[in-house]
Amino acid sequence: MRVDEPRLATDDLFGPLADEYEAWYATPLGAFVIALEERALLDALPDAVGRLIEIGAGTGWWTRTLARRGFTVTAVEPSAPMRRVGAARGQGPIEWLAGRAEQLPVPDDSFDVVLLMTVLEFVSGPERARRSTNSRQNPWYPYNAAPGSPPPRRCG
């Protein structure tokens, strides 16, 4: 496992919460929501395994889930504390990179699947993020966990 640690110019909203970030998943509401999201995500993803990039990976909850499913995962996260926690909890072939959805630190066509799980509401330039991820010639799955959100879907 490699953890890339370049400094990013960012307002780190989640860094102070990194060590306790996943505690919510253990609450009754958190467990309910995460089960619904996991079912929707796993139903939407292809059965085949391959190279997957998760943009806005946080502490790696979905990164670990998808690595266990057989994907080779690259996790892109702007927050150094979130990457640190994610790398410490990581399992399987996971590479952690500093980066943002608006300007990904990987070349186009590097991945079979691009995943943005509850990310777009936190990016400073959603349109730039969309263009950045759409420039890749592969399916991508944006998903925002807001009431009434559609399940993840293949876009591209």
Short mmCIF file of the C-alpha atoms (twelve columns), coordinates in Angstrom:
data_MODEL
# 
_entry.id   MODEL 
# 
loop_
_atom_site.group_PDB 
_atom_site.id 
_atom_site.type_symbol 
_atom_site.label_atom_id 
_atom_site.label_alt_id 
_atom_site.label_comp_id 
_atom_site.label_asym_id 
_atom_site.label_seq_id 
_atom_site.Cartn_x 
_atom_site.Cartn_y 
_atom_site.Cartn_z 
_atom_site.pdbx_PDB_model_num 
ATOM 1   C CA . MET A 1   0.000   0.000  0.000   1 
ATOM 2   C CA . ARG A 2   1.330   3.416  -0.970  1 
ATOM 3   C CA . VAL A 3   0.226   6.694  0.627   1 
ATOM 4   C CA . ASP A 4   1.046   9.806  -1.364  1 
ATOM 5   C CA . GLU A 5   1.256   12.903 0.856   1 
ATOM 6   C CA . PRO A 6   1.712   16.079 -1.216  1 
ATOM 7   C CA . ARG A 7   0.281   19.187 0.362   1 
ATOM 8   C CA . LEU A 8   -2.924  20.520 -1.155  1 
ATOM 9   C CA . ALA A 9   -4.312  24.018 -0.911  1 
ATOM 10  C CA . THR A 10  -7.719  23.191 0.540   1 
ATOM 11  C CA . ASP A 11  -10.075 24.038 3.338   1 
ATOM 12  C CA . ASP A 12  -10.007 20.721 5.151   1 
ATOM 13  C CA . LEU A 13  -13.556 20.314 6.421   1 
ATOM 14  C CA . PHE A 14  -13.136 16.670 7.359   1 
ATOM 15  C CA . GLY A 15  -9.552  16.506 8.653   1 
ATOM 16  C CA . PRO A 16  -10.479 17.342 12.264  1 
ATOM 17  C CA . LEU A 17  -13.085 14.545 12.184  1 
ATOM 18  C CA . ALA A 18  -10.893 11.870 10.568  1 
ATOM 19  C CA . ASP A 19  -10.255 9.684  13.613  1 
ATOM 20  C CA . GLU A 20  -13.951 9.546  14.568  1 
ATOM 21  C CA . TYR A 21  -15.463 9.805  11.084  1 
ATOM 22  C CA . GLU A 22  -16.697 6.203  10.799  1 
ATOM 23  C CA . ALA A 23  -18.243 6.082  14.294  1 
ATOM 24  C CA . TRP A 24  -21.531 7.257  12.779  1 
ATOM 25  C CA . TYR A 25  -21.790 3.978  10.849  1 
ATOM 26  C CA . ALA A 26  -22.142 2.140  14.183  1 
ATOM 27  C CA . THR A 27  -25.222 4.156  15.196  1 
ATOM 28  C CA . PRO A 28  -28.667 2.725  14.366  1 
ATOM 29  C CA . LEU A 29  -29.308 5.412  11.734  1 
ATOM 30  C CA . GLY A 30  -25.791 5.126  10.318  1 
ATOM 31  C CA . ALA A 31  -26.036 1.337  10.036  1 
ATOM 32  C CA . PHE A 32  -29.409 1.654  8.295   1 
ATOM 33  C CA . VAL A 33  -28.166 4.260  5.802   1 
ATOM 34  C CA . ILE A 34  -24.886 2.500  5.057   1 
ATOM 35  C CA . ALA A 35  -26.727 -0.788 4.402   1 
ATOM 36  C CA . LEU A 36  -29.042 0.923  1.896   1 
ATOM 37  C CA . GLU A 37  -26.148 2.692  0.196   1 
ATOM 38  C CA . GLU A 38  -24.075 -0.487 0.036   1 
ATOM 39  C CA . ARG A 39  -26.920 -2.468 -1.509  1 
ATOM 40  C CA . ALA A 40  -27.527 0.262  -4.119  1 
ATOM 41  C CA . LEU A 41  -23.832 0.596  -4.926  1 
ATOM 42  C CA . LEU A 42  -23.099 -3.119 -5.210  1 
ATOM 43  C CA . ASP A 43  -26.206 -3.641 -7.340  1 
ATOM 44  C CA . ALA A 44  -25.063 -0.890 -9.710  1 
ATOM 45  C CA . LEU A 45  -21.439 -1.939 -10.123 1 
ATOM 46  C CA . PRO A 46  -20.453 -4.477 -12.730 1 
ATOM 47  C CA . ASP A 47  -19.763 -8.029 -11.620 1 
ATOM 48  C CA . ALA A 48  -16.336 -7.945 -13.220 1 
ATOM 49  C CA . VAL A 49  -13.420 -6.739 -11.187 1 
ATOM 50  C CA . GLY A 50  -10.812 -4.314 -12.441 1 
ATOM 51  C CA . ARG A 51  -9.198  -0.988 -11.682 1 
ATOM 52  C CA . LEU A 52  -11.482 1.397  -9.800  1 
ATOM 53  C CA . ILE A 53  -10.796 4.955  -8.665  1 
ATOM 54  C CA . GLU A 54  -12.808 6.373  -5.795  1 
ATOM 55  C CA . ILE A 55  -12.750 10.153 -5.824  1 
ATOM 56  C CA . GLY A 56  -13.319 11.754 -2.430  1 
ATOM 57  C CA . ALA A 57  -12.566 8.502  -0.637  1 
ATOM 58  C CA . GLY A 58  -12.602 9.943  2.884   1 
ATOM 59  C CA . THR A 59  -11.427 7.323  5.359   1 
ATOM 60  C CA . GLY A 60  -11.942 4.576  2.820   1 
ATOM 61  C CA . TRP A 61  -15.193 2.905  3.863   1 
ATOM 62  C CA . TRP A 62  -16.187 2.275  0.224   1 
ATOM 63  C CA . THR A 63  -12.563 1.822  -0.803  1 
ATOM 64  C CA . ARG A 64  -12.251 -1.153 1.554   1 
ATOM 65  C CA . THR A 65  -15.658 -2.524 0.538   1 
ATOM 66  C CA . LEU A 66  -14.706 -2.485 -3.134  1 
ATOM 67  C CA . ALA A 67  -11.207 -3.881 -2.537  1 
ATOM 68  C CA . ARG A 68  -12.816 -6.817 -0.682  1 
ATOM 69  C CA . ARG A 69  -15.082 -7.294 -3.704  1 
ATOM 70  C CA . GLY A 70  -11.992 -7.746 -5.878  1 
ATOM 71  C CA . PHE A 71  -11.337 -4.340 -7.370  1 
ATOM 72  C CA . THR A 72  -7.843  -2.880 -7.401  1 
ATOM 73  C CA . VAL A 73  -8.687  0.495  -5.880  1 
ATOM 74  C CA . THR A 74  -7.021  3.881  -6.025  1 
ATOM 75  C CA . ALA A 75  -8.427  6.243  -3.412  1 
ATOM 76  C CA . VAL A 76  -8.194  9.980  -4.127  1 
ATOM 77  C CA . GLU A 77  -8.790  12.254 -1.133  1 
ATOM 78  C CA . PRO A 78  -7.773  15.888 -0.535  1 
ATOM 79  C CA . SER A 79  -7.612  15.618 3.285   1 
ATOM 80  C CA . ALA A 80  -4.290  14.322 4.622   1 
ATOM 81  C CA . PRO A 81  -5.831  13.208 7.955   1 
ATOM 82  C CA . MET A 82  -8.581  11.292 6.138   1 
ATOM 83  C CA . ARG A 83  -5.986  9.607  3.877   1 
ATOM 84  C CA . ARG A 84  -3.899  8.722  6.938   1 
ATOM 85  C CA . VAL A 85  -6.844  7.045  8.683   1 
ATOM 86  C CA . GLY A 86  -7.916  5.327  5.464   1 
ATOM 87  C CA . ALA A 87  -4.450  3.943  4.798   1 
ATOM 88  C CA . ALA A 88  -4.187  2.665  8.383   1 
ATOM 89  C CA . ARG A 89  -7.513  0.809  8.023   1 
ATOM 90  C CA . GLY A 90  -6.898  -0.325 4.449   1 
ATOM 91  C CA . GLN A 91  -7.019  -3.886 3.247   1 
ATOM 92  C CA . GLY A 92  -6.074  -5.284 -0.112  1 
ATOM 93  C CA . PRO A 93  -4.537  -3.544 -3.094  1 
ATOM 94  C CA . ILE A 94  -5.320  0.101  -2.254  1 
ATOM 95  C CA . GLU A 95  -3.259  3.093  -3.339  1 
ATOM 96  C CA . TRP A 96  -3.947  6.450  -1.672  1 
ATOM 97  C CA . LEU A 97  -3.366  9.703  -3.568  1 
ATOM 98  C CA . ALA A 98  -3.822  13.348 -2.652  1 
ATOM 99  C CA . GLY A 99  -6.143  15.023 -5.098  1 
ATOM 100 C CA . ARG A 100 -9.487  16.570 -5.913  1 
ATOM 101 C CA . ALA A 101 -12.262 15.647 -8.326  1 
ATOM 102 C CA . GLU A 102 -11.702 18.870 -10.268 1 
ATOM 103 C CA . GLN A 103 -8.127  17.911 -11.178 1 
ATOM 104 C CA . LEU A 104 -7.368  14.231 -10.776 1 
ATOM 105 C CA . PRO A 105 -3.759  13.157 -10.199 1 
ATOM 106 C CA . VAL A 106 -3.988  10.259 -12.667 1 
ATOM 107 C CA . PRO A 107 -3.987  10.045 -16.461 1 
ATOM 108 C CA . ASP A 108 -7.159  9.442  -18.441 1 
ATOM 109 C CA . ASP A 109 -8.029  5.813  -19.137 1 
ATOM 110 C CA . SER A 110 -6.198  4.612  -16.025 1 
ATOM 111 C CA . PHE A 111 -9.281  2.946  -14.550 1 
ATOM 112 C CA . ASP A 112 -12.162 0.717  -15.533 1 
ATOM 113 C CA . VAL A 113 -14.603 2.426  -13.131 1 
ATOM 114 C CA . VAL A 114 -14.722 5.922  -11.623 1 
ATOM 115 C CA . LEU A 115 -16.741 6.284  -8.391  1 
ATOM 116 C CA . LEU A 116 -17.839 9.484  -6.676  1 
ATOM 117 C CA . MET A 117 -19.753 8.471  -3.543  1 
ATOM 118 C CA . THR A 118 -21.366 11.429 -1.758  1 
ATOM 119 C CA . VAL A 119 -18.762 13.802 -3.184  1 
ATOM 120 C CA . LEU A 120 -20.282 16.322 -5.570  1 
ATOM 121 C CA . GLU A 121 -21.866 18.393 -2.808  1 
ATOM 122 C CA . PHE A 122 -18.385 19.044 -1.384  1 
ATOM 123 C CA . VAL A 123 -16.404 19.991 -4.484  1 
ATOM 124 C CA . SER A 124 -15.676 23.636 -5.237  1 
ATOM 125 C CA . GLY A 125 -16.308 23.184 -8.951  1 
ATOM 126 C CA . PRO A 126 -18.891 20.491 -9.700  1 
ATOM 127 C CA . GLU A 127 -18.842 21.262 -13.418 1 
ATOM 128 C CA . ARG A 128 -15.033 20.990 -13.529 1 
ATOM 129 C CA . ALA A 129 -15.282 17.727 -11.573 1 
ATOM 130 C CA . ARG A 130 -17.797 16.387 -14.062 1 
ATOM 131 C CA . ARG A 131 -15.563 17.346 -16.993 1 
ATOM 132 C CA . SER A 132 -12.515 15.837 -15.265 1 
ATOM 133 C CA . THR A 133 -14.208 12.509 -14.628 1 
ATOM 134 C CA . ASN A 134 -16.067 12.435 -17.940 1 
ATOM 135 C CA . SER A 135 -12.792 12.797 -19.808 1 
ATOM 136 C CA . ARG A 136 -12.021 9.209  -18.874 1 
ATOM 137 C CA . GLN A 137 -13.246 6.594  -21.321 1 
ATOM 138 C CA . ASN A 138 -14.925 4.397  -18.733 1 
ATOM 139 C CA . PRO A 139 -18.101 4.160  -16.681 1 
ATOM 140 C CA . TRP A 140 -18.381 6.408  -13.675 1 
ATOM 141 C CA . TYR A 141 -20.847 6.290  -10.837 1 
ATOM 142 C CA . PRO A 142 -21.773 9.557  -9.127  1 
ATOM 143 C CA . TYR A 143 -23.907 9.107  -6.040  1 
ATOM 144 C CA . ASN A 144 -25.090 11.597 -3.478  1 
ATOM 145 C CA . ALA A 145 -26.772 10.295 -0.361  1 
ATOM 146 C CA . ALA A 146 -29.493 12.908 -0.100  1 
ATOM 147 C CA . PRO A 147 -33.154 12.109 0.488   1 
ATOM 148 C CA . GLY A 148 -34.658 11.054 -2.806  1 
ATOM 149 C CA . SER A 149 -31.304 10.525 -4.548  1 
ATOM 150 C CA . PRO A 150 -31.402 7.976  -7.328  1 
ATOM 151 C CA . PRO A 151 -29.191 4.919  -6.916  1 
ATOM 152 C CA . PRO A 152 -25.694 5.019  -8.413  1 
ATOM 153 C CA . ARG A 153 -25.850 4.702  -12.159 1 
ATOM 154 C CA . ARG A 154 -23.479 4.191  -14.998 1 
ATOM 155 C CA . CYS A 155 -22.735 7.495  -16.730 1 
ATOM 156 C CA . GLY A 156 -20.577 7.194  -19.784 1 
# 
